[in-house]
Amino acid sequence: MDRIVYFTMSFQSVTIPSVGSAWTSLRNVLQTFHRVADWLPIALTGLLLLRYRRSVNWMALLAIVLAAFAWLAGMSMYNVEDRRHYFAVGAIVALMYATSLTGLLFALQETFAGLKKPFAPPPLRRLVLSCAFLVLLAIHLAPTYRKSDALAHYYTLHDRRNDLMRYMDISLEPGKFVTNRVETRTISDRSWSQYLGLIWGNHKTFNRAWGGYDGAHDFPLAQTIFELESKPLNVWRANNAVYAIMPYPADTDDPRVYFPDETVLLKSYPPDSNFSGPSMVVLRLHPMQNDHAGQLGAIRLLGYDISATTAQAGDDIVFRHYWAAESAPASALHVFNHLLNDQGEIAAQVDGIPLFDSRRDSSSWDDPDEILLGRNFILRLPADLPPGAYSLVSGFYDPQTGARLPNMERRSGDFLQLTAIEVIASSQPAQ
């Protein structure tokens, strides 16, 4: 089932929620002010105004009542687990909190003015007392302000999920993915030490309506999970999941901790104070079939997948490469794949761009830690190909000039041998 229902919403009727559900929602909002002491200024302001204020601003009171009623009515449109109705009441509470702090000084002034001699302080002492109170209040609220300032700065940074959208759209074949829903992230900032918070994961990153994804290729969400290791990989694969986008491991510098022998770590986004959004890794939920070490120019061959190494004339052999680049080539290179006989002559060949999408050409391979998942090449053996032993070789060339990248492990040569291919007579069973 590709369609994901993120929340249930009812527009059939608007009702007033129960006292219990309303209190639960309100309590979740109030918890953003972690200490009960933070609410004392509001209580003090209310008592002072109640005692010494001679009039009520009925328009302001009516606005608060209407806003509270709108929030209560809006709660009936969402299920209990949803959080979207918190935004409205959160804004109301924050506004009331800020207004009370601003008005506290004026409330003190009215309090002083209402006192009778000899308790009423002179004007200069009133000013000194008010300033002293403001200094103490500022010291008390400084940690909260620093957290708020760092969090506000965090949301001005570039979100890594935008990079993830672009990367997968131009680098990987379409396929389903599994991902975490939320992760705990440490936000670092120069103005304060650390702040722990919940950062939303990638369950909506590739949803065109919710995440704003506008790529050419689709990556449907297969499932949201808590931990990739909670079940065998076959469970996720059974849901046709090809990729996993998981949190970057916080307790190690090596992100290859998610089933290292059964997955391929394609791309990493480690924690970085210059970016917002979750730190993450992108995994392919299928292992690389064959390891292979070789280097052409600055491009390394890490391994390959292949459908068969024994075939008959007229058969197709499907294979892909796994590349990594120490630095990006200056031009967009193509890959040549030749089937050579024992005389070194080309018996069959297939060329083309190295990855699935031409937009991700080799001149953009600028991450040395990225594993570049090659496209599927289909090598069709000629129908009259004689039986015998052949070699499958691959290399890079510039389609504009024809120049090839040199084999860095040989004094001469401009290709890498992937594997031997045995072509058998049609009467023999192919493996």
N, C-alpha and C positions, 0 to 999 in steps of 0.2 A: 504493500500500500504506500504510494508515493505522497499522498496528500497528508500533511501533518496538521492536526487541529491544535493550535497553541492554547486557546482558552475558549470557554463557553460563554456566550453573551446572549441575553434575552432582552428583546425590545418589546415583548408582548405586554408587559405591565411594569409599572414603577411602584415599588413598595418600600415601606420603612423596615430596615433590618432589625433583628432582635437586639435587645440591650447587650446580650453577651457577645454577639459578633461585632457590634459597633465598638464595644470596649476593647475587644481583642485587636481590632484594627488601630484604634487610637493608641493603645499601649505600645504597639509596634512603632508608631511614629514617635511617641514620647521617649522611646529607648534611644533615639538618636542623641538625646541629651543624657549622657551616661550617668551623671551624678545628680542625685536629688537636690544637692545644694545649688545646682545651676538654676533651679526653679525658684529659689528663695527671693531673688530680686523681683520676679513677677508677683509673688504673693505679697511682698512688702509694698510694692507699688499699689496693688489693689487695696490693701488695708489703708494706706495713706490717703488715696483718692476717696475711698469710701468715707473716711473720717472727716476730711477737710475740703473735699471738692463740693462745691455748692450746686453744680448743674451737670447734666448728662448730655452728651452729644448723641442725640437719638438717631441721627443718620448713620453714624459710625456703628452704633449698636445694631441697627437694622441690617447693615451690610454684613456684619459678623453672623447674625442669625440666619440670613438668607444663604450665606456661603456655607454655613454648617449644614443647613437643610439640603442644599445642593449636593454636598458630599454624602450625606446619608442616603439621599435618593439614588445617587450614582452607584453606591455600593450594591444596590439590588441588581445592577446590570452585569455584575461580575461574580464569578464563583468565589468561594471563601479563600481559596489559596492564591488568588490573583493579588497583585500588588499595585496595579495601576491607579486605584482610587486613593492610594497613599499620597500621591503627589499633591492633590488639592489640599488635603488637610495638613500636609507637611508645610505647604506654603503659608497656610493660615497661622499655624503654630509659630513658624519662624518669624512671620510678620508681627504677631503679638509679642513674641519674645523681644524682638528688636525695638518695638515701640515702647515696651515697658522699660527697657534699659534707658532709652532716650528720655522718656518722661520721668524717670526716677529722680533726676536732679530737680526738675520743676516741682515734683511732688514734695521733695525736701524743702524747697524754697517756700512752698505754700504752708508746709508744716511749721517751719520757723516763724513765718509771718503770723500764723494762727496762735502761737504761744503768747501767753501774757507775762508781763514783767513779774518777777525778775528772771523768769526762765527764758525769755526771748533773747537770743544772742544779738550783738550789734552786727551791722552789715558786713564789716570786714571779717568778723569771726564766722559769719555764715558762709562767706566765700571760701575761707580757709577750710572749713569743715566739708563743704561741698567738693572742693578740689581733692582733699584727702580721701574722701569716699570714692571719687572717680579713679584715683590712683589705685586704691585697693581693689576696686572692681576690675580695672584693666589687668592687674596682676592675676586676679582670679580667672579671668577669661582668656588670658594669653595662650595657654595650651590649646584651647578650643579654636581660637583664631588661627593659630599656626597650622593646625590640622585642616581647617577649612581652606586656608590659603593654599596649602600644598595640594589639596584635592582639586581646587579650582584650577591651579596651574597644570595639574595632571591631565585634566580634560581639555586643555588647550593644545596638548601635544598631538602629533600625528599618530593615528590609531593603526596598529600593526595589522588589524583585520583587513584594512584596505590593501595592504601589501599582499596578504594571503589571497584575497580575491584575484588580484592581478596575476600573482604567481601561478595559481592553479589553472586559471583560465587559459593562459598561453603556454603552459609547460606540461600539463598532464592530460591524458585521455579522460573523457567524461566517465564518471562512475560514482556510486553511492559511497557515503562516508559515515563513520561513527565518531562521536565526539562527546566531550564532557559538557555539562550544562553550566556549571560555575566552577571557579577555582579561587583559592585564597591567594592573594597577591600582596607582596610588600612593596609599597610605593615609597621610594626614597626621594628626598628633596634636600636642597642645601639649607633651607631655613629650619628644618627640624629633623629628628632622627629617623623614625620609621612609623609607618601607619599600615595596619593590617586591614584589608577590606575584601569583600567579595566582588570579583570581577566576572562579568557575564562571559560565558564561553562562546563557542562557535556554532551553536545549534541553529542560529538564524543568519549566519554570515552569508550563506549562498541562497537564501530565500529572497527571491526578487522583490516580493511585496514588502517584507519586513526588514530585510537587511540592505535593500537597495542594490543588490547584485545586478550588474548589467553586462555580464560576460557573454561570450558567444557559446560557451559550452555549459551544460548543466551538471551540477553535483548535488543530487538529491540526498537528503538526510535519511540514513538508514535507521539510526537509533541514537538516543542520548544515553550515556552510561556514566557510572561513577568512576570505575576503574577498568582499564583495559584488561588487566590481569585477573579480573574477577571471574572470568569464564575462559575456556579454551578458545583459541582463535577460530576454530571451525564453527563455533556458534555465531560469531560475527560474520564470517564468510558465508554461512548458510543464508544470511539475510542479504546476500549479494553485495556486501560491503567490500570495497576495493581499497579504501583509504581510511586512516584514522588520524584525527587532529586532536592531540592530547597535550596536557600541560607540560611545559619544560620542567624536567625534574629539579626540584629545589635543593636536594641534598647531595648533588653530584655535579661535577663539571662535564661528565660524559652523558649525553642524553640517550645513548644507546642502551637503555634499560628496559624498553618495552619489547619483550620477546626478541632479543637480538638475533637469534638463529632462525626465526620464522618470519621476520618482517625486514623491510628495508627503510632505513631512515633517510628520507629524501631531502628534507629541508628543516632547518632549525631557526627559531626566533627566540634567542635567549633573553633573559631580563635585561632591560636597558632603560635607564632613567630618562633617556631622550625620546622615548616613545610611550604611548598609552596603549591600552588593550592588553589582552592576556599574552604572556610568554608561552610559546608552544612549539611542538614538533609535528611534522607531517610524515606519516608512515604509509608505506604500501604494505597491505596485509598479506602479501605473498612473498616468499623468499626468492632471492636470486638463485637460479638453477646452478650456474657454474661460475666459480671465481676465475679471474684471469688478470694477470698483471702485465701491463704494457703501456708505453707512452709514445704519443705522436705529438711532437712539439710540446706545447704546454698542457695538452689534453691527455688524461690518463684513462685507460680502459680498466674498469674494475671487475667486469664479468659480463655474462650474457645468458639469455634464455634461448633455447632452440627446440623446435618441435620434434626433430629426428636427426640422427647422424647416419642412418642407413635408409636409403630410398631407392626407388626405381626410376628409370627414365620417364619423364613426363610428370613426375610428382612435384608438389610444392613443398618447400622447406621454409618455415616461418621462424624468424629469430629477431631478437632485439638486443641492443647494447645497454650497458650502464656506464655512463661517462662521469668524469669529474675534471674540472679545469683549474689549474694552478693560477692562470690568468686568462683573460679573455683574448682570443685572437682579434686581429685588426679588422677582419672581414667576415662575412657570413659564409661559412664553409658548408660543403655538402659531403656526404659519406658515399664512398664506393665500396661495393661488396662483390668480390670476384670468386668464382669457383675455378680453381686452377688444376689442370691435370699434372701428371708426373713430369711433364716437360716445361711446366711453368706457363702454359698457354691458357687463355681464358676460355672456359667451356660454357660458362653462364655468368650473368652479372645482373645486379640491380643497384641503382644509385638513387639518391634523394636527400632531402633535408634530414638532419639527425633526429629531431624531436617530432612530436605529433603535430605541432602547430608551427607554421612558418614564422609567426610573430616572435617566437623565442629562438632566434638564430644564435649562432655561436659567439657573435660579437657581444652578446649580453651575458655571457657566462662569467659573472664577476664574483661568485661566492665559492671559494675553494672548498668549503665544507659541504656544499650541496652535491647530492648524487642526482645526475641528470638521467631521467628515465627515457631511453631511446624509443623511437617509434617501432612498430612492427614492420619489418621488411619481409617480403614474400619473394623468394628465389624459386623461379620455375625452371626445373631441369628440362632440357630439350628432349623431345620424344625419341630422338635417335642417338642419345648420349650413350657411348659404350660403357659397359660395366668396368669398374676399376676403382682405384683409390684416388681421391681428390682432396684438395685443401680449400677451406673457406677462409678468405682473408678480407680484411677491412682496412680502410684508411680515409683520410680527409683530403679534400682538394678544393681549391678556389674555383668556382664555376666561371668566373670572369677571366682568369689567367691560366687556369689549368694547373697551377703550382700545387704540389702536395706537401703535407707536413711530414717531416722526416721521422723515422723510427729512432728514438733517442737511445735505445739500447743496442743498436747496431751501427757500425761505421757506414754502412750503406743500406738502403732500403727505405721504403716509404709506406709500409703497411704492416699490419699485425695479423698473424695467423690465429684464427679463432679455434678451429677444430678440424679434424679430418672427417671427410664425408665418404662413405662407401656406397657406390652405386652398384646395385645387384641386378642380375637378369630378372626379367618379369616373372619367370617360373619360380623364383625363390621368394619365400615370405619376407616381407619388409618388417623391420623392427620399429 
